[in-house]
Amino acid sequence: VTPDPGAIDRELLIAEATRVLGQNWRGTYTVPAGGLYPHQWSWDSAFIAIGLRHVSPRRAQQEVESLFGAQWDDGRLPQIAFAPGRDDQYSPGPSFWHSERIAGSPATSTAGLIQPPNHAWAALLVHEADPVESERRRFLERAYPRLVAWHEYLRARRAEPSGLLAAVHPWETGMDNSPAWDGPLARVDGSFDGVIPRPDLEHAASSERPSDEEYSTYLYLAARYRDHACDDSGESTPFRVVDPGMNALWVRSEIALARIAELLDDSSAADRHRADSRVLASALESLWDDDLTFPVPVDALTGERLRFRSVSGLLTLLVPGSPRAEQVIDTLRSEHFGLGTTAMVPSSDLTADTFDPAQYWRGPSWFNTAWMIAVALEERGHVAEARALSTGVQALALGSGFAEYVDPFSGEPRGTRRFSWTAALALDLASRDAAGLR
Ligand code: 9WN
């Protein structure tokens, strides 16, 4: 499925995507989708801001700032900042987390977990869209200390001896039911005691969402983390994985922080961020698996490599200078991900027994990962493949009604519709094309 670039009506795409973002805007931030996700999500907001910067740089800044309003004293940016007064449509919600009972939580109600750190990267892109408006609102000056505190949290509370950050829950990776987590989840000895609410199934088919069994473990892990005051101690979680995608985004954001520090005339801070990014980038190399010739996650509790090819490993392409990038791109082109032969890029190895074209992170193609891979291919000079992927993202976003994810072969919409990051990132690519910029 390789859509013809000439066949996309870019004006229509930009207009429709802007409409989706308008509908999902809640005054100071954007919900991922009305219905299924009625609150503010962390890495969603960063992706959304990257699209919003073309519609309204000011709104893009507010999107990020609104998430900073939910930052904890320890620097963490929470997975979810709950909309006040909404506890019905999404589980687990504010009455599950009771963040107000945990020391160091913000005034607003939030989840205790985190999501991948794409925020500094997004903040820089938002600034670059309109430096004058950014300077007028002192956007970077205000954002910088928040972003530094966020990265400090990762370093102080989440870093493993390798220096890489660990996720304490599958939700933190943003790729919740990736087959890579099957092994570590099977080792979790506990399940949630109580009814498992599934309001999500009112908005998406059960064949396209995690199972009740998976939810039982997710809720058990979340409750245990909460009951340990989200303190990141060994006791707080029996699940701890080092994910290539999360760490690649951390490197990318650390590099963005260096640039932000430079723009704020702090060259010694810029040097520090650059040095930190290099240390992280070299630690990321430890995830390379010689058998699969691909970066894989590690179970931080057992030291075991989780030998599975997931789209998360492809995100290491975002790290400049990564020595194995061309080998990763070869895998992207191979039967495992089928670049150019499938719509966008599947979330999981096409040849794996677990592959399922409809099931959430176990096969379908997602727009945020395709956008990141298109950006990385372009930066690395694989321009034709980058443009083809960008065209795929734009055509499928519009054609699917801005689906949350799509079947990699047919491009059929899966999950919910009018999904914000799908609209935002397609809008970003269309705006770059329209401006003749890359
Ligand atoms: C749990 C909001 C989020 C995304 C994640 C995606 C999905 C939530 C859920 O939706 O996860 O965080 O309830 O399924 O997996 O990447 O941030 O769009």
Residues whose N, C-alpha, C, O or C-beta is under 5 A from the ligand:
A	BS01	9WN	P32 Y37 W41 D44 W171 G174 M175 D176
